[in-house]
Amino acid sequence: MTLTTTPHPLQQLISDRVLAEDLACEFGTPLYIYDADRLRDNTSRMENAFSGSFPKSQICYALKANSNPHILSVLLGAASSLGADCSSPGELYIAQRLNIPPERCIYTGNYESPEELKTALDSGVHLNLDDSSSYLRLRKISVPKEISFRLNPGFGKGRFPAIVTAGREAKFGIPREKIIDAYRLAQDDGVERFGLQCMTGSGNLDPGYFVELLSAILTVAREIEESLGITFEYISMGGGFGIPYKLDESSLDVSELFESLGKVFRKFYDRNSPDTPALFIEPGKYLVADAGFILSRVTGVKESYKRFVGLDAGMNTLIRPALYNAYHRILKIGEPEAPTTQTVDVTGGICENSDRLAVDRDLPTLNEGDLVAIMDAGAYGYVMATPYNTRSRPAEVLMENGKPRMIRKKETIEDIFAGCNWNGD
Ligand SMILES: Cc1ncc(COP(=O)(O)O)c(C=O)c1O
C-alpha cells in the first residue's frame, strides 16, 4: 500500500486555468473531460500486474463504468487482449461494435428477460447467470454448451453499503448453500463446460479483502468440482478494485495484490495442469475513474441556514453523491491546492433537495463564475447522468497530447424530445 501524498494524477490539467476556460468556451459547462494517458497508464499497470501472476488470465473491462466507445478504444489500445464485462444488451452491442472477441467477454445480467437471455446466448460470450431461475428461463430457449453462475458467498464489502453486492441483503447471486444444485441442474441437462463468477462489492482498497475473497471463491469452486466431477474453464472474481477518492487514502498496489492472489490461486490449482481454470477479473472503476473529471462553473453562492455553492453541474450530471453519499474531491481550477476558507454544501440547479455534490465540505473561496473540477468522475459518471428536469446531458471530451477531442456532443433539448414523435400541435 502506498499513501496518496502525491497530487491527483490530473493535477496538471486542473492547474491550467487558460485551458479550462478554452474548453468551457468551446464545449460548454458542465463538461466531462478524460485524459487518454491516464486511461492507458491504468490499463497497462493492471494488465502487467495481473497477467504475470496466473497461468491463464483475462481482464474483462466492466463497461457499466463508462461505455463511451472512444474510451473503450483507448483502453483496447493499451491492452490489446482486453475483454469486456457486459450487463445489458446495450453493453454487449458496444463490445461487439468494437470487435472484442466473444471469448474475451462475460455477460452478467440479473432478473434477465427471455429476450435478454437470447441476445446474450446468441452473441457467443461467456454467459453468467444470476440464479437457477434464470437458467430455467434460458433452457426454454436453448440448453447452452457452457454456463456460469454468480456466487453469493454470504459476505461482501464495498466502499459504502449501497455498493456491497453480496451477503444476506444483496439481490445478486446464488447463496453458497444452493450453488451446487444450480450446476447439477445444468449438468443433468447436458451442459458440458462451466465457469464460476463472483462480485461482492465496489471500491475496495484493502488488499487483504481480495485475498480473503479469492480464497472463499476457490474453496467453493473446489467443492462444486469435487461434488459434480466437473472442472471450471474460468473463474471470475469480479471487479471492485478501488481508487483513493480522498487525498489521505492509499491507492491499491496492484503488483503486490496480484502477486498475493497468485499465491492463493496456486494453493488450489496446479499452474502446469491443462485443467487449470483461467482467472478473470472485471475492473471498471480502477481503469477509468481517476482519468475523468467534470468541469463546472459556479452559478451562485447563497447564505441560508448553511452556505451553498451552486454549480451548473448537479445530481443530473453526477448522481453518485446524491444516490449514495459518494465523496468526490472538488478542486478550484487554476488553484487546485488553494487553502480552504469555508465549509459549504455544493449543489446543482435540480429541483430536489438531495441535489448535492458535497455536504459540509471545506473548500477554498469560490465566487460566481469560477470554474471547478469534480474529480474522479470517469467511472459511473456520464453513464448514470440523466435528463431530469429536462436538462441536457453534457458533452464528453478526450484530452490527447494536450488537445481536446469531442467524443460525445452535448445533448440538445430537441434530442430529449426526439422519441416523442410530436410535431408541436
Ligand atoms: C458483475 C460486475 N462486474 C464488475 C463490476 C465493476 O466493479 P468496479 O467498477 O468496482 O470494478 C461490477 C460493478 O458493480 C459488477 O456488478
The ligand as a Gaussian input file, in Angstrom:
#p B3LYP/6-31G(d) Opt

LIG

0 1
 C      -20.750000      -8.043000     -12.192000
 C      -19.880000      -6.844000     -12.030000
 N      -18.624000      -6.900000     -12.500000
 C      -17.792000      -5.831000     -12.401000
 C      -18.205000      -4.651000     -11.817000
 C      -17.239000      -3.500000     -11.769000
 O      -16.978000      -3.054000     -10.499000
 P      -15.877000      -1.948000     -10.220000
 O      -16.202000      -0.780000     -11.060000
 O      -15.990000      -1.691000      -8.771000
 O      -14.561000      -2.554000     -10.589000
 C      -19.500000      -4.557000     -11.299000
 C      -19.959000      -3.320000     -10.652000
 O      -20.942000      -3.225000      -9.996000
 C      -20.359000      -5.684000     -11.414000
 O      -21.614000      -5.648000     -10.956000

